[in-house]
Structure formats: structure tokens, C-alpha cells
Amino acid sequence: MNRTEFVIAIAVILFIAFVLGWFASWLVHRFSRVTVSDVAELEEMAKALHDAEEQRDEAITYLRFREQELTTKLSATEADRSAAMEGLREARQEASELRRYIESLNA
């Protein structure tokens, strides 16, 4: 094999390698291509996710507000209960004193 035949053989081998590489690249791009419907579906999913996150944030905000409101009501109710218990204690003490006074008058 002389020099010219060798150069031609190498050129043919390199050309075949180039064609095979180009064909493989074309196949990869052909099968991994994103279609318009895929993009639309992804956009729909992204919008649904965004809406779900907004609803979650609104629910968390509402729950925090409601918890604060209920905590305030509970504190007020506990204060009312304490005041009522104190009033009841005083009324019992006064009733006890009146009983003793009445018993001392009767005796």
C-alpha cells in the first residue's frame, strides 16, 4: 500500500466515522426533542403547582390568624373564669360570715 492509498483509506475511515457520529447525534436529538404538547403540559403543571403553593400559603396564614384569635379568646375566657372564681370565693366567704352572725344571734 503506497502513500496515496493510505491517505485515501484514512480519509474514507474518517468520513465514515463523521457520518456515524452525525447520524448518532441526529438520532439522539430526534428522540429527545421536546414537543409543543410537552411544553404546554409542563406549563400547566407549573401553573397548578404555583396555585397549590399559593393556596397552601393562604391556608397557613389563615391558620396562624385563627390560632392567634383563639389564643386571645382563651386568654379572655381564662381571665373571666378567674374573676368569676374570685367573686364566688368572696360570695362564699360572705355567706359563711352571715351564717356565723345569724348563728351567733340565735344562740
HELIX and SHEET records of a PDB file:
HELIX    1   1 ARG A    3  PHE A   31  1                                  29    
HELIX    2   2 VAL A   36  ASN A  106  1                                  71    
END                                                                             
